[in-house]
Amino acid sequence: MARQPRQLAGLGASDLQTAAAIKAYVGPAREVIADGQTLRVHDGTTPGGIPLATRKIPTQSRNPTSADIAQGEWTVWTNSATGTTSVWANLAGTLVDMLNKPEF
């Protein structure tokens, strides 16, 4: 397979002016872009790339649901009712609080 130059090399995601442009952009495989909130890696076919990590830290009065972390593998979450900050992971469809694990 011939090498494909990165389309945004030396430019950055700021050249994609809108969130819609970032979500529609299909970069070559292994191209990484950051849009200010999310780090994304491209596979050459997925519009917007695959989100790796996000900077969003929501404050909620409840624990997250699987829909809350559907955009990524994990999220940082602050529960305003308890003041607890947790790192949640969606492992094989089961939500797990990675910082405040129950003791068995």
DSSP file (Angstrom, degrees, kcal/mol; ACC not computed):
  #  RESIDUE AA STRUCTURE BP1 BP2  ACC     N-H-->O    O-->H-N    N-H-->O    O-->H-N    TCO  KAPPA ALPHA  PHI   PSI    X-CA   Y-CA   Z-CA
    1    1 A M              0   0    0      0, 0.0     2,-0.1     0, 0.0     3,-0.1   0.000 360.0 360.0 360.0 133.3    0.0    0.0    0.0
    2    2 A A        -     0   0    0      1,-0.1     2,-0.2     0, 0.0     0, 0.0  -0.417 360.0-101.2 -71.7 147.4    1.3    3.4   -0.9
    3    3 A R        -     0   0    0     -2,-0.1    -1,-0.1     1,-0.0     0, 0.0  -0.460  32.1-149.5 -68.5 140.1    1.9    5.9    1.8
    4    4 A Q        -     0   0    0     -2,-0.2     3,-0.1    25,-0.1    -1,-0.0  -0.958  15.8-126.5-113.1 121.5   -0.8    8.5    2.1
    5    5 A P        -     0   0    0      0, 0.0     2,-0.2     0, 0.0     3,-0.0  -0.354  32.9-100.9 -66.0 146.3    0.2   12.0    3.4
    6    6 A R    >   -     0   0    0      1,-0.1     3,-0.7    21,-0.1    21,-0.0  -0.484  26.0-145.2 -66.4 133.2   -1.7   13.3    6.3
    7    7 A Q  T 3  S+     0   0    0      1,-0.2    -1,-0.1    -2,-0.2    20,-0.0   0.801  96.7  37.6 -73.3 -29.3   -4.3   15.8    5.1
    8    8 A L  T >> S+     0   0    0      3,-0.1     3,-2.8     2,-0.0     4,-1.1   0.251  79.8 145.4-106.5  12.7   -4.1   18.1    8.1
    9    9 A A  T <4 S+     0   0    0     -3,-0.7    22,-0.0     1,-0.3     0, 0.0  -0.286  79.8   3.2 -55.5 125.1   -0.3   17.7    8.7
   10   10 A G  T 34 S+     0   0    0      1,-0.1    -1,-0.3    -2,-0.0    -2,-0.0   0.404 124.3  74.3  80.9  -3.2    1.0   21.1   10.0
   11   11 A L  T <4 S-     0   0    0     -3,-2.8     3,-0.2     3,-0.0    -2,-0.2   0.843  76.8-153.0-104.8 -69.0   -2.5   22.6   10.0
   12   12 A G    ><  -     0   0    0     -4,-1.1     3,-1.9     1,-0.1     4,-0.2  -0.269  38.2 -71.0 109.2 162.9   -4.6   21.3   12.9
   13   13 A A  G >  S+     0   0    0     21,-0.4     3,-1.9     1,-0.3    -1,-0.1   0.674 117.2  79.7 -65.9 -16.6   -8.3   20.8   13.6
   14   14 A S  G 3  S+     0   0    0      1,-0.3    -1,-0.3    -3,-0.2    -2,-0.1   0.733  82.9  65.3 -64.3 -18.5   -8.8   24.6   13.8
   15   15 A D  G <  S+     0   0    0     -3,-1.9     2,-1.0     1,-0.1    -1,-0.3   0.648  85.5  75.5 -77.7 -13.9   -8.8   24.6   10.0
   16   16 A L  S <  S-     0   0    0     -3,-1.9     6,-0.1    -4,-0.2    -1,-0.1  -0.869  79.4-162.3 -92.7 102.7  -12.0   22.6   10.2
   17   17 A Q        +     0   0    0     -2,-1.0     2,-0.3     4,-0.1    -1,-0.1   0.672  57.9  37.4 -71.2 -23.1  -14.1   25.6   11.2
   18   18 A T  S  > S-     0   0    0      1,-0.1     4,-2.0    -3,-0.1     5,-0.2  -0.858  77.5-116.5-129.2 162.1  -17.2   24.0   12.6
   19   19 A A  H  > S+     0   0    0     -2,-0.3     4,-2.5     1,-0.2     5,-0.2   0.864 118.3  56.3 -61.5 -35.1  -18.2   20.9   14.7
   20   20 A A  H  > S+     0   0    0      1,-0.2     4,-1.5     2,-0.2    -1,-0.2   0.889 105.4  50.6 -64.4 -38.5  -20.1   19.7   11.6
   21   21 A A  H  > S+     0   0    0      2,-0.2     4,-1.3     1,-0.2    -1,-0.2   0.895 111.4  48.1 -65.9 -39.5  -16.9   19.9    9.5
   22   22 A I  H  < S+     0   0    0     -4,-2.0     3,-0.3     1,-0.2    26,-0.2   0.920 112.4  48.6 -65.9 -43.5  -14.9   17.9   12.2
   23   23 A K  H  < S+     0   0    0     -4,-2.5    -1,-0.2     1,-0.2    -2,-0.2   0.767 115.3  45.3 -68.6 -24.7  -17.7   15.3   12.4
   24   24 A A  H  < S+     0   0    0     -4,-1.5    -1,-0.2    23,-0.2    -2,-0.2   0.659  87.9 108.4 -90.7 -17.7  -17.8   14.9    8.6
   25   25 A Y     <  -     0   0    0     -4,-1.3    23,-3.0    -3,-0.3     2,-0.6  -0.397  51.2-162.2 -67.7 130.6  -14.0   14.8    8.0
   26   26 A V        -     0   0    0     21,-0.2    -1,-0.1    -2,-0.1    16,-0.0  -0.931  14.7-170.0-113.7 104.8  -12.6   11.5    7.0
   27   27 A G        -     0   0    0     -2,-0.6    17,-1.0    19,-0.4    19,-0.1  -0.481  29.9 -90.0 -90.9 163.2   -8.8   11.4    7.6
   28   28 A P    >   -     0   0    0      0, 0.0     3,-1.9     0, 0.0    16,-0.4  -0.268  64.3 -69.6 -66.5 160.1   -6.3    8.8    6.5
   29   29 A A  T 3  S+     0   0    0     14,-0.4    14,-0.3     1,-0.3   -25,-0.1  -0.219 119.5  13.3 -54.5 136.6   -5.6    5.9    8.8
   30   30 A R  T 3  S+     0   0    0     12,-2.7     2,-0.4     1,-0.3    -1,-0.3   0.438  85.9 140.5  75.8   4.7   -3.7    6.8   12.0
   31   31 A E    <   -     0   0    0     -3,-1.9    11,-2.9    11,-0.3     2,-0.4  -0.655  37.3-156.8 -76.5 131.9   -4.2   10.6   11.6
   32   32 A V  E     +A   41   0A   0     -2,-0.4     2,-0.3     9,-0.2     9,-0.2  -0.925  15.2 174.7-112.6 131.6   -4.9   12.1   15.0
   33   33 A I  E     -A   40   0A   0      7,-2.4     7,-3.2    -2,-0.4     2,-0.4  -0.956  18.1-152.2-131.2 154.6   -6.7   15.4   15.5
   34   34 A A  E     -A   39   0A   0     -2,-0.3   -21,-0.4     5,-0.2     5,-0.2  -0.996   3.5-168.4-125.2 130.4   -7.9   17.3   18.6
   35   35 A D        -     0   0    0      3,-2.0     4,-0.1    -2,-0.4    -1,-0.1   0.193  57.9 -92.5-104.2  16.5  -10.9   19.6   18.4
   36   36 A G  S    S+     0   0    0      2,-0.2     3,-0.1     1,-0.1    -2,-0.0   0.073 122.5  39.2  96.5 -25.0  -10.5   21.3   21.7
   37   37 A Q  S    S+     0   0    0      1,-0.3    18,-2.7    17,-0.0     2,-0.4   0.618 116.0  37.3-121.5 -32.4  -12.8   18.8   23.5
   38   38 A T  E     - B   0  54A   0     16,-0.2    -3,-2.0    17,-0.1     2,-0.5  -0.977  61.7-140.8-135.4 137.5  -12.0   15.4   22.0
   39   39 A L  E     -AB  34  53A   0     14,-2.5    13,-3.5    -2,-0.4    14,-1.1  -0.856  32.0-173.2 -92.4 126.8   -8.9   13.6   20.8
   40   40 A R  E     -AB  33  51A   0     -7,-3.2    -7,-2.4    -2,-0.5     2,-0.4  -0.945  17.7-157.7-127.0 142.9   -9.8   11.6   17.7
   41   41 A V  E     -AB  32  50A   0      9,-2.0     9,-3.3    -2,-0.4     2,-0.3  -0.958  19.2-137.6-116.7 140.2   -7.9    9.0   15.6
   42   42 A H        -     0   0    0    -11,-2.9   -12,-2.7    -2,-0.4   -11,-0.3  -0.699  16.7-170.9 -99.8 149.2   -8.9    8.4   12.0
   43   43 A D        -     0   0    0     -2,-0.3   -14,-0.4   -14,-0.3    -1,-0.1   0.294  53.1-103.8-117.1   5.7   -9.1    5.0   10.3
   44   44 A G  S    S+     0   0    0    -17,-1.0   -15,-0.1   -16,-0.4   -18,-0.1   0.325 111.1  47.3  90.1  -8.3   -9.6    6.2    6.7
   45   45 A T  S    S+     0   0    0      1,-0.1    -1,-0.1   -17,-0.1    -3,-0.0   0.602  82.1  89.6-134.1 -26.8  -13.4    5.5    6.6
   46   46 A T  S >  S-     0   0    0    -19,-0.1     3,-2.0     1,-0.1   -19,-0.4  -0.685  73.1-127.6 -87.1 117.1  -15.2    6.7    9.7
   47   47 A P  T 3  S+     0   0    0      0, 0.0   -21,-0.2     0, 0.0   -23,-0.2  -0.406  96.3  11.9 -60.2 131.9  -16.5   10.3    9.5
   48   48 A G  T 3  S-     0   0    0    -23,-3.0   -22,-0.1   -26,-0.2   -24,-0.1   0.307 113.2-112.3  83.6  -9.6  -15.2   12.3   12.4
   49   49 A G    <   -     0   0    0     -3,-2.0    -7,-0.2   -24,-0.3   -17,-0.1  -0.161  46.0 -55.3  75.3-174.8  -12.8    9.6   13.4
   50   50 A I  E     -B   41   0A   0     -9,-3.3    -9,-2.0    -4,-0.0     2,-0.2  -0.914  54.3-125.7-106.0 118.3  -12.9    7.5   16.5
   51   51 A P  E     +B   40   0A   0      0, 0.0   -11,-0.2     0, 0.0    22,-0.2  -0.447  30.0 176.0 -67.3 129.7  -13.0    9.4   19.8
   52   52 A L  E     -     0   0A   0    -13,-3.5    21,-0.3     1,-0.4     2,-0.3   0.821  64.4  -4.9 -99.1 -42.9  -10.3    8.4   22.1
   53   53 A A  E     -B   39   0A   0    -14,-1.1   -14,-2.5    19,-0.1    -1,-0.4  -0.993  59.9-154.0-152.5 149.9  -10.7   10.7   25.1
   54   54 A T  E     -B   38   0A   0     -2,-0.3   -16,-0.2   -16,-0.2   -17,-0.0  -0.938  15.1-146.5-129.2 153.4  -12.8   13.7   25.9
   55   55 A R        +     0   0    0    -18,-2.7     2,-0.2    -2,-0.3   -17,-0.1   0.469  59.5 121.9 -95.5  -4.3  -12.3   16.6   28.2
   56   56 A K        -     0   0    0    -19,-0.3    20,-0.5     1,-0.1    -2,-0.1  -0.427  37.4-176.4 -64.5 126.6  -15.9   17.0   29.2
   57   57 A I        -     0   0    0     -2,-0.2    20,-0.2    18,-0.1     2,-0.1  -0.811  12.3-162.4-124.6  89.0  -16.4   16.7   33.0
   58   58 A P        -     0   0    0      0, 0.0    20,-2.2     0, 0.0     2,-0.6  -0.398  11.2-143.8 -74.0 148.1  -20.1   16.8   33.7
   59   59 A T  E     +c   78   0B   0     18,-0.2     2,-0.3    -2,-0.1    20,-0.2  -0.963  32.7 165.1-109.2 119.2  -21.4   17.6   37.1
   60   60 A Q  E     -c   79   0B   0     18,-2.6    20,-3.0    -2,-0.6    21,-0.5  -0.868  46.3-130.0-131.7 162.2  -24.6   15.6   37.8
   61   61 A S  S    S+     0   0    0     -2,-0.3     2,-0.3    18,-0.2    18,-0.1   0.198  92.8  44.7 -96.1  15.3  -26.7   14.7   40.8
   62   62 A R  S    S-     0   0    0     16,-0.2    -2,-0.2    19,-0.0    18,-0.1  -0.906  94.0 -89.0-145.7 170.7  -26.7   11.0   39.8
   63   63 A N        -     0   0    0     -2,-0.3    -2,-0.1     1,-0.1    15,-0.0  -0.536  55.9 -94.1 -80.8 155.5  -24.3    8.3   38.6
   64   64 A P        -     0   0    0      0, 0.0     2,-0.2     0, 0.0    -1,-0.1  -0.245  32.0-140.7 -70.7 158.1  -23.8    8.1   34.8
   65   65 A T    >>  -     0   0    0      1,-0.1     4,-1.1    30,-0.0     3,-0.5  -0.638  33.2-100.4-105.4 170.8  -25.7    5.7   32.6
   66   66 A S  T 34 S+     0   0    0      1,-0.2     3,-0.3    -2,-0.2     4,-0.1   0.838 125.2  57.2 -61.8 -31.1  -24.3    3.7   29.6
   67   67 A A  T >4 S+     0   0    0      1,-0.2     3,-0.9     2,-0.2    -1,-0.2   0.839  99.4  59.9 -66.9 -31.8  -25.9    6.3   27.3
   68   68 A D  T <4 S+     0   0    0     -3,-0.5     3,-0.3     1,-0.2    -1,-0.2   0.841 115.4  32.6 -64.7 -33.2  -23.9    9.1   29.2
   69   69 A I  T >< S+     0   0    0     -4,-1.1     3,-1.5    -3,-0.3    -1,-0.2   0.163  83.7 111.9-110.3  19.3  -20.6    7.4   28.3
   70   70 A A  T <  S+     0   0    0     -3,-0.9    -1,-0.2     1,-0.3    -2,-0.1   0.747  70.2  64.3 -63.8 -23.2  -21.6    6.0   24.9
   71   71 A Q  T 3  S+     0   0    0     -3,-0.3     2,-0.3    -4,-0.2    -1,-0.3   0.643 115.7  10.0 -76.9 -13.1  -19.2    8.4   23.1
   72   72 A G  S <  S-     0   0    0     -3,-1.5   -20,-0.1     1,-0.1   -19,-0.1  -0.900  77.5-101.9-152.8 180.0  -16.2    6.9   24.7
   73   73 A E  S    S+     0   0    0    -21,-0.3    17,-2.1    -2,-0.3     2,-0.3   0.733 101.1   7.8 -81.6 -23.7  -14.8    4.1   26.7
   74   74 A W  E     - D   0  89B   0     15,-0.2     2,-0.3     2,-0.0    15,-0.2  -0.952  60.5-164.8-151.2 165.7  -14.6    6.1   29.9
   75   75 A T  E     - D   0  88B   0     13,-2.1    13,-2.9    -2,-0.3     2,-0.5  -0.988  23.1-124.5-152.1 153.6  -15.6    9.4   31.5
   76   76 A V  E     - D   0  87B   0    -20,-0.5     2,-0.4    -2,-0.3    11,-0.2  -0.876  36.1-174.3 -97.1 134.7  -14.8   11.5   34.5
   77   77 A W  E     - D   0  86B   0      9,-2.8     9,-3.0    -2,-0.5     2,-0.5  -0.995  18.7-157.6-138.4 130.9  -17.9   12.4   36.5
   78   78 A T  E     -cD  59  85B   0    -20,-2.2   -18,-2.6    -2,-0.4     2,-0.8  -0.951  12.5-149.1-110.0 123.3  -18.6   14.6   39.5
   79   79 A N  E  >> -cD  60  84B   0      5,-2.9     4,-2.9    -2,-0.5     5,-0.6  -0.814   5.1-163.5 -91.7 109.7  -21.7   13.8   41.5
   80   80 A S  T  45S+     0   0    0    -20,-3.0   -19,-0.2    -2,-0.8    -1,-0.2   0.740  86.2  59.4 -68.4 -22.2  -22.9   17.1   43.0
   81   81 A A  T  45S+     0   0    0    -21,-0.5    -1,-0.2     1,-0.1   -20,-0.1   0.865 123.4  19.4 -72.9 -35.9  -25.1   15.3   45.5
   82   82 A T  T  45S-     0   0    0     -3,-0.5    -2,-0.2     2,-0.2    -1,-0.1   0.601  95.6-127.3-109.1 -15.8  -22.2   13.5   47.1
   83   83 A G  T  <5 +     0   0    0     -4,-2.9     2,-0.4     1,-0.3    -3,-0.2   0.575  60.5 144.4  77.5   8.7  -19.2   15.6   46.0
   84   84 A T  E   < -D   79   0B   0     -5,-0.6    -5,-2.9    16,-0.0     2,-0.5  -0.670  38.8-155.7 -86.8 131.4  -17.6   12.4   44.7
   85   85 A T  E     +D   78   0B   0     -2,-0.4     2,-0.3    -7,-0.2    -7,-0.2  -0.924  22.1 177.8-103.8 131.0  -15.5   12.5   41.5
   86   86 A S  E     -D   77   0B   0     -9,-3.0    -9,-2.8    -2,-0.5     2,-0.6  -0.900  32.3-135.7-131.4 156.2  -15.2    9.2   39.7
   87   87 A V  E     -D   76   0B   0     -2,-0.3    11,-3.8   -11,-0.2    12,-0.5  -0.974  31.0-162.7-109.8 116.2  -13.7    7.7   36.6
   88   88 A W  E     -DE  75  97B   0    -13,-2.9   -13,-2.1    -2,-0.6     2,-0.4  -0.790   6.9-169.0-103.4 142.7  -16.3    5.5   35.0
   89   89 A A  E     -DE  74  96B   0      7,-2.5     7,-2.6    -2,-0.4     2,-0.9  -0.962  21.9-138.2-127.9 147.4  -15.6    2.8   32.4
   90   90 A N  E     - E   0  95B   0    -17,-2.1     2,-0.7    -2,-0.4     5,-0.2  -0.843  30.8-179.2-103.8  93.9  -18.0    0.8   30.2
   91   91 A L  E >   - E   0  94B   0      3,-2.2     3,-1.8    -2,-0.9    -2,-0.1  -0.853  68.9 -28.1-102.9 110.6  -16.4   -2.7   30.4
   92   92 A A  T 3  S-     0   0    0     -2,-0.7    -1,-0.2     1,-0.3     3,-0.1   0.862 125.7 -49.8  53.7  39.6  -18.2   -5.3   28.4
   93   93 A G  T 3  S+     0   0    0      1,-0.2     2,-0.5    -3,-0.2    -1,-0.3   0.517 116.9 112.1  81.3   5.1  -21.5   -3.4   28.8
   94   94 A T  E <   -E   91   0B   0     -3,-1.8    -3,-2.2   -28,-0.0     2,-0.4  -0.954  65.8-131.2-114.4 125.6  -21.1   -3.1   32.6
   95   95 A L  E     -E   90   0B   0     -2,-0.5     2,-0.4    -5,-0.2    -5,-0.2  -0.599  28.6-174.2 -75.5 128.9  -20.6    0.4   34.1
   96   96 A V  E     -E   89   0B   0     -7,-2.6    -7,-2.5    -2,-0.4     2,-0.8  -0.991  24.9-138.5-129.3 127.4  -17.7    0.3   36.6
   97   97 A D  E     -E   88   0B   0     -2,-0.4    -9,-0.2    -9,-0.2    -2,-0.0  -0.774  18.9-166.2 -82.3 110.3  -16.6    3.2   38.8
   98   98 A M  S    S+     0   0    0    -11,-3.8     3,-0.3    -2,-0.8    -1,-0.2   0.713  81.2  39.0 -77.2 -22.0  -12.8    2.9   38.5
   99   99 A L  S    S+     0   0    0    -12,-0.5     2,-0.3     1,-0.2    -1,-0.2   0.798 120.4  40.5 -95.2 -33.7  -11.9    5.2   41.5
  100  100 A N  S    S+     0   0    0    -13,-0.2    -1,-0.2   -16,-0.0    -3,-0.2  -0.457  77.4 170.6-116.5  57.7  -14.6    4.2   44.0
  101  101 A K        -     0   0    0     -2,-0.3     2,-0.1    -3,-0.3    -3,-0.1  -0.426  37.4-111.9 -70.2 140.2  -14.7    0.4   43.6
  102  102 A P        -     0   0    0      0, 0.0     2,-0.4     0, 0.0    -1,-0.1  -0.430  30.6-118.3 -68.9 148.1  -16.8   -1.5   46.1
  103  103 A E              0   0    0      1,-0.1     0, 0.0    -2,-0.1     0, 0.0  -0.712 360.0 360.0 -87.9 137.5  -14.8   -3.7   48.5
  104  104 A F              0   0    0     -2,-0.4    -1,-0.1     0, 0.0     0, 0.0   0.357 360.0 360.0-112.5 360.0  -15.6   -7.4   48.3
